[in-house]
Amino acid sequence: MVRVLCVLVVVASALVALAPATAGGQTGPPGCVGDTEAAQVPQLPGPPLRFGINARAVTGQIGPTPAPAVPEDPARHLAKLAELRRPGAPFPLRLTRFMWRDGEAGFQSFLALVQHYTSHGYPVEVQVRYQPNAQQEGDIPAWVNHVREVVRRFGPNRLVVGLQIANEVNLTFSPDSSDGAYDGARDALVQGVIAAKQETARLGYHQLRIGFNWAYRTDPASEASFWQALRDRGGPQFVSSLDYIGLDVYPGTIFPPAEGGLDDYRDGMVNAMSTIRCYATIPGIPPSVPIEIGENGWPTFPGRSYADQASVLRVMVEAVNDFRGTYNVRDYRWFNLRDSQTGHPGVFQNAGLLEDDYDEKPAFGAYRELVASLAAVEDRSPAPSRRPRVSLRLRYRAAHTHAGRRCARSRVRATVVGADRRQVLRATFRRDGRRVARDTRRPLSRIIDPGPRRARPARHRATAGVRLADGRLVRLKRGYRVCAGELLGSTVSE
């Protein structure tokens, strides 16, 4: 408990509180006080919230040093996610800590993780961390190339619905959890957002929502500097590239470091939502750009009770729902599904709705009930709008039968081709219904027929079952004829 309190004292010292304001007071920038009393703010109607959750057990730590997590049990993880999801409603999963510094290993790990969840029907959002190594730090052209590669490699999966570029760049004192401690972080945020949007438009991955996030909050001078940097370095091009602005808010844990009672948590959520709206006017981000609450939580580190977590969760979630129309909030993600290490003194090691062995805390049931009663009923996850542009091509040396029909006088090779071929993860080839080959590496191409073996020409049907990155299975088919007897000429068939 002593270690937790020491950490919170450090955080509270870094997050200098603003002077008290009048009830419901909203001042203009740079001194964005926000609305301070929820009771004084009108509750305007808005579309139902899209609820989701931060799904990974590994969490960022306050300061420079990461902390380990008890390994996840994939089957139990999926089972608990299924309990939270409302039937017929989307339930996006936010996947954090995809680090630039991790290189190809990071790509492979997250591509597999994304495929795991999307294959079970969950939309996924990926947090694209700037966190560079010593050689990468400040190399913005290299970072931009990395962001474009992220779009190219994750975008073909139509259930990857969002990319958050960098993380909490306004926080400069916590390099493990946030990117603001690294040189070039503000440029990385601005140029990364612009590059991501350009690449999604170029490749037609329109399901990808591009945004950044802001941690509520630091001192007024630091915040003014951060938001002015977005204005000066990004300008209208940056603003027009945004599909959302993210808000990370932890009343009673980070800022403010303590709350007096449950009603204060409601006020705290309203203040966070109104404050980001105020600061967003500095770079010119209009109210029409929605807010996504990407992180909101109340960790149960030693000294805090499970019952209190459930009570605070209800108040904070209901505040977001009540004021979603007032501040144009469209999405909400609780942090986190499962503890990293139950009982660990670290602040965020105990942030889950579940203990690290998947036993439920009372907050799990509370969140499940709120999602069931408040979540958007219609499924707004992206549905495939068209058949993928892929087909099956057969190559062989061709001749003609005595009747003038084209036939194969050599081996027959089947290849998956087409504009969307990069969306195909694997192909299973069959001849006349019998499996003859399988390929998982591009180009997806295999020999499916050894060629003429019979005394008379024979007609066959080639098929390929191709699995797409978004989980769909598509069947491709082509007919062909194998020669026999005298050949009356030869060409190469495409």
N, C-alpha and C positions, 0 to 999 in steps of 0.2 A: 504493500500500500504506500509506503514511503516513496518508493521509486516512481509510482504513478503520480503522486502529488508533486514530486519534483519536476516531472515532465510537464505537467499542467501549469506549474508556476512559470516555467520557461516560456511556454506557449503564450500564456496570458501576458507576459512581459513583452513579447514580440508583437502581439496583437493589441496595440494601444487603443483603448476605448475612446469613442467620440464623446463629446460633451452632451449632456441630456438635452432632449428636444421636447417641444410641446407635443401634446397628444395629436397623433395623426399628421404631424408636421412633415412635409416633403419639401426639401430645399433643392435648388438646382446645383449642378456641379460647379466647382470641384468638391464642395463639402456636402456630399450626399448622405444625409442623415436617414432618409427613408421614413416610412410610416412606422410609428413606434407603438401604437395601440390598435390591435385588431378590431376592437369594438367601434372605432371611429372610421373604419374603412368600408365602403360599400362592397357588397358581394355581387358581382356581375356574373351573368350566366356565361357558360363556355362549353365547348365540346367535352364529353367524358374523358377522363384521364386514361392514358395508356400506361398500365402498371407493369413493372418488371423488377429485376433484382440484380445486384452484383453477385456473380455466380462463383468466382474463384475464391478458394480459401486463403491463398497467399495475399497478404495485405502490405501496403506501404507503411513505413514507420516514421515517426517524427524524428528528424535528425538524419545522419548520413548512413546508418547501419541497418541493413535488412534483417528480418527475423524469419526463422524457419516456420513451416506449417506442418501439422499432422497430415500425411498424405490423404487425398480424397479417395473415396470408394465410388467409382463411376456409377454403379448400379443404384446405390442408395442415394447418391446425388440426384440422379434423374428421377427417382421415385419421389423425393421430397419436392423437387421442382413441379412435378405433375400434380401434387397435392395443392400447391399454391395457385396454379394456373386456372383461371375461370374458363370453362368450356365455351368455345366459340369466340374467345377474345385473344388477342395477341398477348404474349408475355415475353418481351425482349430480355435477353441476357446481356449484361455489360461485362466484358472481359477486359481486365486491367493488366497493366505491367508488361505490355509488348514493347520491349526496349530496343532502341536503335543500336545500342552497343552490343546486343546479342547476335547480330548478324544473321547468317543463314540458319543457324541453330534456332534462333528465335522465330524465324519464318516457319520452319518445319514444325516446331512445337505448336504455334498458334494456328497454322493451317489445319493441323490434325484436330486441335481442340474445337475450332470452328466447325469442321466437318462432323465431329462427334455430336455437337448440339443441333446443328441445322438438319442433320439426318433424322433427328427426332422431332422436327417441326418447329424448333425455336428460332425466332429472329435473333440476330446477334449484332451487337455493337462492339467495336474494337477501339480500345484506348491506345493511340499511337504515341508512345512516349518519346520525347526528344532525348532523354538521358544518354549522352554520348560518352565514348571513352576518351582518353587523353588526346588521341590523334584526331578524332572527329570534332571535338569541342570547338564551336565557332565556325565550322566549315559549312556555311548555309547552302552553297550549291550542291554539296554532297548530300546534305539532309533533304533538300528538295527532290533530288533523284531518288532517294530512299522512299519518300512519301509517294512519288509517282509509281514506284515499284509496288508499294503496298496496295494501291488502287488496282494495278494490273493483276495482282495475284489473288486478292480477296474479292474483287468486284465481280468476277464471273459467277460467284455463288450468290444467287438472287435473294437468299435469306440473310446475307450480310447487309444490314440496313443502315449502318452508321459508322463513321470514323470520327473520333474525337482527336484533334491534332494537338499534341503536347498536353501537359497536365499541370494545372494550378500554377501557371507561370507568375502570377502575382505573389506567390510565396517564395522567398529567397533564402530561407534558413533551414530547409528540410530537403536535402538532395535525394533521399531515398523515396519519399512520397511525392515530391513535386519537382518540376523542372526549372523553376525560377532561379535556382542556385547556380546554373550553368551559364557560361559565356554564350551570348548569342541567342538566349532563350526567346526573347521578344521577337527578334527577326524570324526565328524558327517557327514561332506560332503564326505570324502574319504570312510569311512566304509559304509555309506548309499548307495553310488553309487555301490560299489562292491556287497552289499547284494541285492539291487534291481535287478541287472543284473543276479545274481545267481538264484534268485527266478523266474524271468521271463523265464530263460532257463529251470529250473526244471519243471515248469508248462506248458511250451509251449506257453506262451503269447508273441509270436514273433512280434506282432504289436507294442509293447511298446518300445519306444525309451527312453533310459536312459541318462541323462546328468546333468550338473550343469551350473550355470551362474556366470558371472563376471560383476561388475559395473565399467564402465569407468569413472574415475579412481582415485586412491589416489596418494600419493607421492611415489617416486621410491623405497625407502627403504622398505616401507610397502608392496608394490607390490612384490618386490623380495622375501620378507619373506613369503608372501602368496603362491606364485607359488613354491618356494622351499619346503614348507611344503607339498604340493601335491606330489611333487617328493619323499620326504623322507618318508612320511607316507603311500603313496599309491603304488609307484613303478609301474612295468609293469602290475600288476593285475588291478590297478586302471585305467590305460590308456586303457587296452584292454576291460574294462567294459563300455567305453563311446561310445555312438552313436552320440553325438553332444556336442558342447560347446556353451553355451548361452552368449549373449552380451546384456547388458542393457546400453543404450547410450542416453544422453540428452544434446546435444550441445546447448549452449546458456541458459541453465537452471541450470544444475548441474556442468558439466565440458565440456568445459570451461564455467564459469558462464555467459559470454556474448560473442557475436559474432559481428564483425563489419558490416557485410553485408551478403547477401544471399550466395555469393560464399564461404564465410567462413564456412557455414553449410555443404557444399559439402566437403570442406577440413576436417572438423571435423569428418564426417562420415568415410572418408577414413583413417584418423588417428586412429579412434577407431578400425576399422576392422584390420588394419595392426598391431596395438599395441597388440591386443589379440593374433594374430598369432605369434608375437615375444615372448611374455611371455609364450605361450603354449609350446615353445621348451624347457623350463626349466624342466617340468616333462616328456618331451618326447612325447607330444601329436602331432601326425603327421598332415600335411596339409590335409590328406585324411579324417580326422574327420571334418565334416562340421560345420559351424557356423550357429546358429539360433539366429537372432536378436529378442529376446523375448520382449524387451521393447524399444520403441523409440517414443518420443513425444515432444510436445511443449505446455505446459499448458497456458491457457488464463486467468491467475489470474489478478486482477485489475491492470491496467496500460498497458496491452497487448491487441492488437486488434484481432478480428476474422479474418480479411483479412490477417494479417501477419501470423497467424497460418496456413492458407491454403497455402500461398506462401512458408513458411519454410517446410511444409509437402512435397510439390512437390519436392523441392530440395533434401531433405534427402532421400525420397523414390527412386528418380531417381539415386542418387549416389549409393545406395545399388544395384539397378538393373544394373547399368553400370559396377560395379566392383565385381559382384557376382562370376564371373569366376576367377578373380585375387585372391580372398581370400577364395574361396569355401564357399560361403554363399548360403544356400538352402532355408531358411525360414525367413519370416518377419512378425512381429506382432506390429501393432500400439498400443500405449497406450494413450487413452482408448476409448471405445465406447461412454460412457456417463459420463457427469460430476457427481461427488459425490454431490456437492452443488454449483451450479452456483453462482458466486459472493463472495464466501467464500475467506478469505485472504490466506488460506492454499495453498501451491505451487501445490499439486497434486489433490486438490478438483475440479479443473477446467480443467482437462486433456482431456476431451472427445471431440469427433466429434459432440456430441449432448449436448444441455443444459440438466439440470436435469429434465425438463418437456418434453424431446424428441424433442424439436425444433432443427432444423438442423443449425449448423454453416457452413460457406462456406467450411471448411475442409472436411465435410462429402461428399459433391459432388466431391471434389478433389480426395479423397481416392477412391471413387467408380469408377471414371474414370480411375485411375491408375491401380486398380485391374482388371478392364475390359480389359485394353490394355496390361498388363504385366504378369498377372497370368498364371501359367501352365494350358493349356487347358485340358489335360488329367486328369481324376480323379484319384489321387494317394492315396485317402483315402482307407483304407483296405477293400477289398471285401471279403465276406465269401468264403473260398476256398473249403469247404466241408460241407456236411450235419452234423449237430451236432449229437453226439453219445448219443442219448436218445431213449428210447422205452417205451411202455406201458406194464406193467406186471399185470396180473389178478390173484388174489388168492381166492380160495374157496374150500370147501370140495366137492370132486368129486365122482361121481358114474358113472354107465354105463347104457344106455338104453338097451332094449331087442335086439336092432340091434347092440349092442356093441360099441356105440358111447359115448364118454366122455361127462358128463353133470354136472352142478352145483346143488348140493342138499342143499346149504346154501347161505348165503349172498355173494355177489361178491364185492371184493375190488379192485379198480384200483390204481396203483402207477406208478409215473414217475421214471424210473431208467436209469442207463447208466453212462458212464465215464464223460459226460458233464452235468450231472443233476444239478450241482451247478450254471450253467449258466441260469437255468430256474427261472424266477421271479414269475410266476403264471401259473396255469393250470385250464382250464375249461373242465369238464367232461360231456359227453353226452352219452345217451343210445338210439340207433335207431334215432339219430338226435335230441332228446329232451334233453335240459340241465337239469342235475340232481344234479350237485355239482360244487363247485369252491374252490380252495385252493391257498393260497399265502405264506404258511409257510412250510418249509421242515420238514419231507419228504412230498412231494406233493402226498397225498394219501386220497381217499375218497371211501365210500360205494356207488356203482352205481346201485345195483340191490338187492332187498330184498330176492331173492331166489324163489323156486317153488311156484306158485300160480295157475297153470292151470292144466287141466286134461291131457293134452298132452305136450310132450317136445316142447320147443320153442327156436328158434335160434335168437340171438341178435347181434348187432354190438356196441362195445364200442369205443368211440373216445375221444381224449384229445387235445384241442388246447392249446399249451404251448407258452408263450411269453418269448423270450430270452433276456438277458441283452443287446445285441447289437441291439434290436428292432425287430428282425425277429420273425415271427409267424410260428410255425411248427405244423402240424397235425399228431397225432399218432393214430393208430387204431388196434383193435384186435377183432376177432369174438369169440363167446362162445355160449354154449347151456345150457338152464336151464332144469333140470329134471322134470319128472312127472311120477306118477304110481310107480310100483315096482322098487326098487333100487337093482342092482345086485352086489354091492361092493362099497367100498369107499376108497378114497385117498385124499391127499391135493394137489391141482394143483398149480403149480408155473407159 
